[in-house]
Amino acid sequence: MVQKDEIIAKINHFLAEEFEVEEADITPGGNVKEVLELDSLDYIDLVVVIENNFAFKVKPEDFTNIITFNDFYNYVEARVNSKELA
């Protein structure tokens, strides 16, 4: 089972690198779309980065409930840990 703090550290690192933002700007309550300044093409990049870093497929509808970084962390944690159990 992967620990949530490991997942958060990994996510913050690759988001800061991929979207050229400061890791300090990525906070649990922050709005993913606003902080990363995402447009529709950026969501595709985000999906690819998640799939490459965590080795699971992301469906576009999975993002409908992701507003804050905390939502994002919880989503990735659930997917990573459910994949390990499969």
VENWO-V410414 format. One record per backbone hydrogen bond with DSSP energy under -0.5 kcal/mol. NH is the residue of the N-H (numbers start at 1). CO is the residue of the C=O. E is the energy in kcal/mol with one decimal. If there is no record, write none. Layout:
NH/CO/E
NH/CO/E
This chain:
7/3/-1.8
8/4/-2.9
9/5/-2.2
10/6/-2.3
11/7/-2.9
12/8/-2.9
13/9/-2.1
14/10/-2.5
15/11/-2.7
16/12/-2.2
17/13/-2.0
18/14/-2.8
19/15/-2.7
20/16/-0.6
21/16/-1.1
25/22/-1.6
26/23/-1.4
27/25/-1.0
30/27/-1.9
32/30/-0.6
32/67/-2.5
35/31/-3.0
36/32/-2.3
37/33/-0.6
38/33/-1.9
43/39/-1.5
44/40/-0.9
45/41/-1.6
46/42/-2.7
47/43/-2.5
48/44/-2.3
49/45/-2.5
50/46/-2.4
51/47/-2.8
52/48/-2.5
53/49/-2.2
54/50/-2.8
55/51/-1.6
62/59/-2.1
63/60/-1.6
64/61/-1.3
65/62/-0.7
66/63/-1.2
67/65/-0.8
69/27/-0.6
69/30/-1.7
70/28/-2.7
72/68/-1.9
73/69/-3.1
74/70/-2.6
75/71/-2.3
76/72/-2.5
77/73/-2.9
78/74/-2.5
79/75/-2.4
80/76/-3.0
81/77/-2.6
82/78/-2.1
83/79/-2.0
84/80/-1.7
85/81/-1.1
86/82/-1.0
